[in-house]
């Protein structure tokens, strides 16, 4: 069973995006997420560098409208060359 089938929409949904420790990475992620979720609340964004600073994770909590909304967001994140992983 797919975990998304257990969700009741609309709902708050956290997504962790990992990539290089480049200072522009977080801004790029936020711009990409805002294409799908223009109402993204900056207070619900967490940026965490790795211990060495080589990588960073950006966690966002989006107001997911439906499965198609999440699928499109994950697809755009996964397709971006700077994104190593989106969970």
N, C-alpha and C positions, 0 to 999 in steps of 0.2 A: 504494500500500500504506500502511496506517495504521501509524504508529510504535508504537502500543500492541500491535499484533499481533506485534512483535518481542520483547516482554517475556516473561520467564519468571517466573511468579508462584509463590510470594510473592517480593517484591523491595522494596528501598528505592527510593523514588521521590520526587525533589525537585519541589516545586511553588512557584512564585513568584507571590505575590498582591500586586497594586499598588492603592493607594488614597490617600486624602488623608493629609496629614501630621498628622492629629489624633492626640493621645496615646492615645485609646481605640481607634483602628483596629486596632493590633496585638493588643490583648486580645480584641476581637471576632473577629478572624481565628482566633486560637488556640482560642477557645471553639467556633467553628464547626467547625474541623478536628477537635477532640476528640470531637465528636458522631459522627464517622465513624472516628476513630482514637484511642480513649481512651488508648492506650499511647504517645502522642506524647512523645518525649524532648526536653525543653526545651533540652538541649545541642545539638540538631540544628535549632535555630531561629535564623535570622539576620534582624535588623531593620536596614534600611539607609535612612536619609533621603535624599531627593534633595538636590542641591547647594543649592537655594533653601529647602528645608524644606517646600515646598508639598505634596509627595508623599512616600510611603515605600513600600518593598517589604518584604514579610515572606516569607522563604523557609523552608519547612518540608520536612523529609524524613520521609515517612510509610512505614510498613511496609504496602505494598499487597498485599492478599490476592488480588485478582482484578480483572478489568476493570470489573465492576459496582461494586466498591468505589470505584475511581477515578472512574468516570462519575458516581456519586452525589455524591461530594465536589466534583467540578468543577461539577456542576449547582447545588449549594447555594451555592458560592462565586460563581458567575456570576449567580445570582438575587439576591444581596444588593445593595441599592442603594449601599452604600459601596464595593463592590469595582469598580474600574475595569477590571481585567484580571487574569486567572489563567492562568498559563503552566505 
